[in-house]
């Protein structure tokens, strides 16, 4: 099994993989790490993003057993266990883009229960899995996922940006939320501009060069504040920083191309 720079995480991923395979049996196809660990930008505070590929839709019994597995893993004595995030997707649905964005069984970061959500059913996730995904079990992801075009990635960015903005207006503006939002909007703008997917660090550096200089201090501060992210979930952002973050989101939204008829 591929290893990360974190032995505790390697142990967790090994147990995660073995437990999932035991539950799913012949319905198991593959398990990939994606997100920051695939893009080479992970640290101690990163989510552990994954995609599990199944042959057919999960049965009720499989969902129940997976729920029990996720609750058990969440209780393990390692902080990585509380930051697994991913979805179970049927092989046929993963193959190409899904305009309907069908909901999948999804485990959110910080959660111990699977819910139905379309969070991972995106062009970006397919691109990362196919081009950079790390196989914990199963074939090369290029065998399961068709190429994702730059145009498809660009087309998805207005949807992603509006979803992020809608979510942002429903949450307390903590220091972690500020960092997450500013860097995420930089990544979206970068993909909108280039048709490529990159790491948070590279997107932030691009934004410092490419966006209006008046946002440079906010972007640089967000990049600097990424370490020790989970402690900052409960630390309110300074009011002026929160206001500027909302203004930066509005600036990013203003850069979207006109809606197509």
N, C-alpha and C positions, 0 to 999 in steps of 0.2 A: 504494500500500500504506500502511495506517495506520502512523504512526511512534510510537515510544516516546520517552522523554526520553534515550535512550542510543543514540548513532549506531552504535556497534559492534554492538549488539543488532539494530538495524534492518537492518544489512548482513547479519547472520547469518540473520535471518528471511526476508529476500529470497532469499538463496541456498537456504535450507531449502525454501521454497515452490517455487522453480523446479526444484530437483532432484527433489522429490517428484512434481511434476506430470509431469516428463519420464519418470520410472520408471513411474508408474501409468497414464499415458495416459487412455483413456476410463474407466478404473476410478476416477479421481479425481473427487470431488464437491466437497469443501470442506476448508479448513484454518482453524481458529479458535484464537486465544489465549484461554485462560480462567484461572482461579486469580487470584492476586494482581494480575496486570497488568490483568485484566478488572474486578476489584473496586476498583481505584484505590488499592491499598495496597502497591504494589511498590517495592522499593529495589534497591540494588546487590547485595544478598545473596539476592534472591528467586529461587526456581525459575521457569523459564519454562514454564508449563503450557500444553499445546496438545491439541487433538483433531483428528485427520484423519478425514474421512468418506469412505468408499469405497462404490461401488455394490454390489460383491459381495465375498465373502471374498477375501483376498489369495491369489494363487497361490504355489506354492513358488518360482518364479522371481522374483516380485515381492518376496517376503520376503528372498530372497538379495540382491537388488539394494538393497533398503532397508537391510539389515544393513551392506552395504558403504558406503552413503551415511552412515549414522550413525557408523560408525567413522571415516570421513574427516572429517566435521564435528567429531567429538569432538577430533580432533587439530589443529583450527584454533587460531591464536594469539589467542584471546579467551576469557576465563574463562566468558562466557555459553555457549560451546559445550559445556561440561561440565555445564551445569545445565538442559538441555532435558529435559522430562518430559511424556510423553503417550502416547496410544494411537490405534490405527487401528480404527475401528468401522464396520461396514456401515450404510448409510442406514436400512434397515428396523429394525435393532436399536436405533438411536439414537432412533427416533421416540417410543417410550414406555418406561415402566419395564420392567426385565427382572428378574422375581423370582428367576430362576436365577442372576443375576449371571455370565453367560457370560464366560469368559476371553477377552481380546483380546490382540493383539500390542502390547506395552507397552515403552516405554523409561523406565527409572527415572532419577531425578536422579543424576548422577554416573556413569552407566553408558554403555557404547558398544554394547551388544548388546540387541536386542529379545528379550523373553521373553513367555511366556503368563501373563497375570495379570488379575484382575478389578478392579484398582485404580481405573480410571476409569469402570467400569460401575456408576454410582450415580445416585441421584436428585439429589444435590447437584451433581454435575458437569453433569447435564442442565439443572438450573436455571440454573447460572452460564453455560453455553454459550448457552442460549436468551435469558436476560434481560440478560446483560452481555457475552456473547462478542464478541471483536473479530475480524472476518473478514479474514484475510490473503488468502483467495481463496474464491470461492463465494458463495451467496446469503445473505440475511439468515437467521440461524440459526432464527428463528421459523418459517421455512418447513419446517424439517427436524425440529424438536423440539416435541412437544406440551407444553402447560402442565403444570407440576409443582405439585401442591397443597401447602399447608402441612402437611396431615395426612401426606402421603407423605414429606416432609422429616423431620417429627417421628418417624415410624415407623422411619426409617433410623438414627436417632441411637444407639439401644442397640447396634446391630450395629457402627457405627463406633467407639463408645466401647470395646467389648470387644476389637475388633481392635487399636486403639491400645494398650490395656493389655497385651494379649498380646505385641505387638511390644516394648513398653517393657521387659518383663521378660527379654528375650533380648539386650539390647544393653548396652555399657558406658555408664554415666551421665555423659556429657560435658556441658560447659556448653551446647553447642548442643542436645543432647538435652533438657536441662531446659527451655530456652526453648521448643523445639518442642512438647514435651509439655504444658507448662502452658498455653501459648496455644491449642493445639489443643483441649484439654479445655474451655477457656473458650468456644471457638467452638461446640463440640458442645452444651454446656449452654445457650448462647444460642439455638441453633436448636431444641433440645428445648423451651425455654420459649416461644419466639416463633413458631416455624414459619417463620423467615426465615433467609437466609444473609447473612452480613456479613463485613467484613474482619477481619483479626487485631487491628488497632488498635481498631476499634469494639467487637469482642467483649471485648477486655481491659478497656476502659473500662466496658462493661456489667457485667462480672464484679466490678469494684471496687465498683460500686454495689449489686449484687444478691446477691452471695454472702456467706457468713459472713465478717465482718471479719478473722477470724484468718488468712485466706489472703491478705489484701491485700498484705502485704510480699512474699510469694512471687510473686504476680501482677505487681506493679509491677516487681520486680527482673527478671522474665522479659521484660517489655516493654522495659525499659531496656537489656537485654543483647542485643537483636536485631541491632544493627549488627555487621558483621564476623563473620558467623555461621560462615563456613567455616574461619576460623582456630581457632575454638573447638571444632571437631569432635574435635580431639586433646587438648583441655584437660579433664582430669577435673573434674567438678563437686565442690565441697566436700562431704564426707560428710553433713553436716547438711542441705544443700540437696537432695542426692539422696534422703535419707530423707523429707524433707518433700514432695518431688515425688511419691514413691510414695504417701504419705499423702493428698495432694491427689487423685490418681487414684482412690484408694479412696473418698474423700469424694464425688467426682463419680459414681462407680458407685453409691453408696448413694442418689443422687437419681433413679436410673432408676425409671420406673413399674413396677409388678408385671408380670411376664410374662403375656401373654394365654394362656388355655387353648387 
